[in-house]
Amino acid sequence: MTTAAELRALAEEVEGLSGPDREMDVRIEVALGAARYGSSVAFPHVVECDDGTGWRLVRDARPYTASIDAAASLMPEGWEVEVYDDRHFRQRWCVVTNPPAGVHVPKPDVWTARPGATESLARTAAALRARAALLDGAPPTASAAP
């Protein structure tokens, strides 16, 4: 099982990206419980995961770093974020505005993507940090698992 510290480390790596990264998408899936499928040479972006019915599902890793919708699906259920876009400095960031009761959000609660980053990167980093906060001892809540 992935620890909160490992999720925060992944979030920091996502914040350092300047664009989509399929290998990072796979690493996020693996951190959330999927497994790499077969050879990483023959199937570089394919993961194997539980489909919720007991069957194993083989599919391409979701494009968290490229898709706003995929990145938003990472945010645990009940959490809300506001996305800000500073065109002058070419950066985007997310602010958690409504963490569930009893969940401590470490300060600063502004999670910033580096200059040139996309909204999907900012959302992905924020979602990984939100999931880390849940692992840090917060009461369990339903999550939008990949």
C-alpha positions as CSV (number, residue, x, y, z in Angstrom):
1,M,0.0,0.0,0.0
2,T,1.2,3.5,-0.8
3,T,1.9,5.8,2.1
4,A,0.9,9.4,2.5
5,A,4.5,10.5,2.1
6,E,4.8,8.6,-1.2
7,L,1.7,10.3,-2.5
8,R,3.1,13.7,-1.5
9,A,6.3,12.8,-3.3
10,L,4.4,12.0,-6.4
11,A,2.5,15.3,-6.1
12,E,5.8,17.1,-6.0
13,E,7.0,15.4,-9.1
14,V,3.7,16.2,-10.9
15,E,4.2,19.9,-9.9
16,G,7.6,19.8,-11.5
17,L,6.3,18.7,-14.9
18,S,5.7,21.1,-17.7
19,G,3.3,19.0,-19.6
20,P,1.6,15.5,-19.9
21,D,3.7,12.5,-18.9
22,R,2.4,9.0,-19.6
23,E,4.9,7.3,-17.4
24,M,3.7,9.5,-14.5
25,D,0.2,8.5,-15.3
26,V,1.2,4.8,-14.9
27,R,3.1,5.6,-11.7
28,I,0.0,7.3,-10.2
29,E,-2.2,4.2,-11.2
30,V,0.3,1.9,-9.5
31,A,0.4,4.1,-6.4
32,L,-3.4,3.8,-6.2
33,G,-3.4,0.0,-6.4
34,A,-3.0,-1.0,-10.0
35,A,-0.2,-3.1,-11.3
36,R,1.9,-2.7,-14.5
37,Y,0.7,-5.1,-17.1
38,G,3.3,-7.4,-18.7
39,S,6.4,-6.0,-20.1
40,S,6.9,-2.2,-19.7
41,V,8.6,-2.4,-23.1
42,A,5.8,-4.0,-25.0
43,F,3.0,-2.4,-23.0
44,P,4.5,0.8,-21.5
45,H,1.2,2.5,-20.5
46,V,-1.0,-0.5,-19.6
47,V,-2.1,-1.3,-16.1
48,E,-4.0,-4.2,-14.6
49,C,-6.6,-3.4,-11.8
50,D,-9.7,-4.7,-10.1
51,D,-12.8,-3.6,-11.8
52,G,-14.9,-3.7,-8.6
53,T,-16.7,-6.9,-9.4
54,G,-13.8,-9.3,-8.7
55,W,-12.5,-9.4,-12.3
56,R,-9.1,-8.0,-13.3
57,L,-9.3,-5.3,-15.9
58,V,-6.4,-4.5,-18.3
59,R,-6.5,-1.0,-19.7
60,D,-4.4,2.0,-20.7
61,A,-3.5,4.2,-17.7
62,R,-5.8,7.1,-17.4
63,P,-4.3,10.3,-18.7
64,Y,-4.3,12.2,-15.4
65,T,-1.5,14.6,-16.5
66,A,-3.2,15.4,-19.8
67,S,-6.9,15.4,-19.1
68,I,-8.8,17.7,-16.7
69,D,-11.6,15.2,-16.4
70,A,-9.2,12.3,-15.5
71,A,-7.4,14.6,-13.0
72,A,-10.7,15.6,-11.5
73,S,-11.6,12.0,-11.0
74,L,-8.7,11.5,-8.7
75,M,-10.1,14.0,-6.1
76,P,-11.7,12.1,-3.2
77,E,-15.4,12.4,-3.1
78,G,-16.6,15.4,-1.1
79,W,-13.5,17.4,-1.6
80,E,-13.7,20.6,-3.6
81,V,-11.1,22.7,-5.3
82,E,-10.9,26.1,-6.9
83,V,-8.6,26.4,-9.9
84,Y,-6.7,29.6,-10.5
85,D,-4.9,30.6,-13.6
86,D,-2.2,33.3,-13.7
87,R,-1.6,34.0,-17.3
88,H,1.2,36.6,-16.6
89,F,3.4,34.0,-14.8
90,R,2.0,31.1,-16.8
91,Q,1.0,29.0,-13.8
92,R,-2.0,27.3,-12.5
93,W,-2.8,26.2,-9.0
94,C,-5.6,24.6,-7.0
95,V,-6.9,25.5,-3.6
96,V,-8.8,23.0,-1.5
97,T,-11.9,24.9,-0.4
98,N,-14.0,22.3,1.4
99,P,-12.1,19.3,2.9
100,P,-14.4,16.9,4.7
101,A,-15.0,17.5,8.5
102,G,-12.1,16.1,10.6
103,V,-9.6,16.2,7.8
104,H,-6.5,18.3,8.5
105,V,-5.2,20.0,5.4
106,P,-1.6,21.0,6.0
107,K,-0.7,24.6,5.4
108,P,-0.1,26.0,3.0
109,D,-3.4,24.8,1.5
110,V,-2.5,26.2,-1.9
111,W,-0.9,23.5,-4.1
112,T,0.9,25.1,-6.9
113,A,2.0,23.7,-10.3
114,R,5.2,25.2,-11.7
115,P,5.2,27.9,-14.5
116,G,3.9,26.5,-17.8
117,A,2.0,23.8,-16.1
118,T,-1.5,22.9,-17.2
119,E,-4.7,22.7,-15.2
120,S,-4.7,18.9,-15.4
121,L,-1.3,18.9,-13.7
122,A,-2.4,21.3,-11.0
123,R,-5.6,19.2,-10.3
124,T,-3.6,15.9,-10.3
125,A,-1.1,17.3,-7.7
126,A,-3.9,18.6,-5.6
127,A,-5.8,15.3,-5.7
128,L,-2.7,13.3,-4.7
129,R,-2.1,15.7,-1.8
130,A,-5.8,15.4,-0.8
131,R,-5.5,11.6,-0.8
132,A,-2.3,11.9,1.3
133,A,-4.2,14.0,3.8
134,L,-6.8,11.2,4.1
135,L,-4.1,8.6,4.7
136,D,-2.6,10.8,7.5
137,G,-5.3,9.6,9.9
138,A,-8.4,11.3,8.7
139,P,-11.7,9.5,9.0
140,P,-12.4,7.2,6.0
141,T,-14.6,8.6,3.3
142,A,-15.7,7.3,-0.1
143,S,-13.2,8.2,-2.8
144,A,-13.3,8.4,-6.5
145,A,-10.8,5.6,-7.0
146,P,-9.3,5.2,-10.5
